[in-house]
């Protein structure tokens, strides 16, 4: 094999290897757009967890604390993409719901501790029912 043929063969193999690596990367990690959706959902879970922890620690600090009918402006958080506030609703004196609209399904993209099913969610609108007297489960 002459030198020119070797160079062409090597260049062809190198091009195929780079293309295969790029395709494999997108297949394993997802596209940049998919990664943005995953990161948005991760932020949603962190925001909901922060709201739940705020309510829990208030109840721990104040013996006469009662769940509010609506969150104070300082406690409200907004969706990182839509900029709409997450939904909070009081169920009874000890239970409440926090809701968000998720872009991905947590069965497909593990955003929280996979051993803890508390923060698992489907794609779309989903509510988590939480109890005031129990510390919210950790995300990680």
Secondary structure in CASP SS format (residue, H / E / C, confidence):
PFRMAT SS
TARGET T0000
AUTHOR 0000-0000-0000
METHOD secondary structure of the structure
MODEL  1
X C 1.00
X C 1.00
X H 1.00
X H 1.00
X H 1.00
X H 1.00
X H 1.00
X H 1.00
X H 1.00
X H 1.00
X H 1.00
X H 1.00
X H 1.00
X H 1.00
X H 1.00
X H 1.00
X H 1.00
X H 1.00
X H 1.00
X H 1.00
X H 1.00
X H 1.00
X H 1.00
X H 1.00
X H 1.00
X H 1.00
X H 1.00
X H 1.00
X H 1.00
X C 1.00
X C 1.00
X H 1.00
X H 1.00
X H 1.00
X H 1.00
X H 1.00
X H 1.00
X H 1.00
X H 1.00
X H 1.00
X H 1.00
X H 1.00
X H 1.00
X H 1.00
X H 1.00
X H 1.00
X H 1.00
X H 1.00
X H 1.00
X H 1.00
X H 1.00
X H 1.00
X H 1.00
X H 1.00
X H 1.00
X H 1.00
X H 1.00
X H 1.00
X H 1.00
X H 1.00
X H 1.00
X C 1.00
X C 1.00
X C 1.00
X C 1.00
X C 1.00
X C 1.00
X C 1.00
X C 1.00
X C 1.00
X C 1.00
X C 1.00
X C 1.00
X C 1.00
X C 1.00
X C 1.00
X C 1.00
X E 1.00
X C 1.00
X C 1.00
X C 1.00
X C 1.00
X C 1.00
X C 1.00
X E 1.00
X C 1.00
X E 1.00
X E 1.00
X E 1.00
X E 1.00
X C 1.00
X C 1.00
X C 1.00
X C 1.00
X E 1.00
X E 1.00
X E 1.00
X E 1.00
X E 1.00
X E 1.00
X E 1.00
X E 1.00
X C 1.00
X C 1.00
X C 1.00
X C 1.00
X C 1.00
X C 1.00
X C 1.00
X C 1.00
X C 1.00
X C 1.00
X C 1.00
X C 1.00
X C 1.00
X C 1.00
X H 1.00
X H 1.00
X H 1.00
X C 1.00
X C 1.00
X C 1.00
X C 1.00
X E 1.00
X E 1.00
X E 1.00
X E 1.00
X E 1.00
X E 1.00
X E 1.00
X E 1.00
X C 1.00
X C 1.00
X C 1.00
X C 1.00
X C 1.00
X C 1.00
X C 1.00
X C 1.00
X C 1.00
END
